[in-house]
Amino acid sequence: MVAGIARSTAAQWTADLLARFAEESSPHGLAVAGTDETLATGRVAVLLVTAGRDDDRTAWFGPEPAQILPTTRTPPPSWTRHDRGPLTDVAVRAALLTGAQVRVLDPDLPGAPAEGISGLCRFR
C-alpha cells in the first residue's frame, strides 16, 4: 500500500515537473534544453537528466561549482585548474553544489530531455 502511494506520488510530481518544463519552453521561459544551454547558464534550479543513457559525452569542471563546460569548448584562462568527467556526473555535481535539485528520468518518458540533459532555471 505505502509503495503504491509512493509510486503514485512520484509519478504525479514527475508529470507536474514535465508540464512546467513544457510551459517554460518558450523564448522567454525558464526552461533550457541540451548540453550547451543547460551547462552554460549557471542558473539551473532543477536539473533533469535521463537514466541509463549510453552516453560517452564529457564535460570540463573547475574548482568553482558553476565552472562547467562541454569538452567541445576550451576552458577560459581564468579557471585556475580543470578536470574532465562524464557529462551527467559533472552536471549533477554542479547542480548539487549550487543548491539545485536533480531529477533522474526514464529516457522513454514522454517529455524527458531529448539530449539527456535539460533544466528549469532560477531566473532568466
Secondary structure as GFF3:
##gff-version 3
##sequence-region A 1 124
A	DSSP	alpha_helix	2	24	.	.	.	ID=ss1
A	DSSP	beta_strand	31	33	.	.	.	ID=ss2
A	DSSP	alpha_helix	35	41	.	.	.	ID=ss3
A	DSSP	beta_strand	44	50	.	.	.	ID=ss4
A	DSSP	beta_strand	58	61	.	.	.	ID=ss5
A	DSSP	beta_strand	68	70	.	.	.	ID=ss6
A	DSSP	beta_strand	83	86	.	.	.	ID=ss7
A	DSSP	alpha_helix	87	97	.	.	.	ID=ss8
A	DSSP	beta_strand	101	105	.	.	.	ID=ss9
A	DSSP	beta_strand	117	121	.	.	.	ID=ss10
###
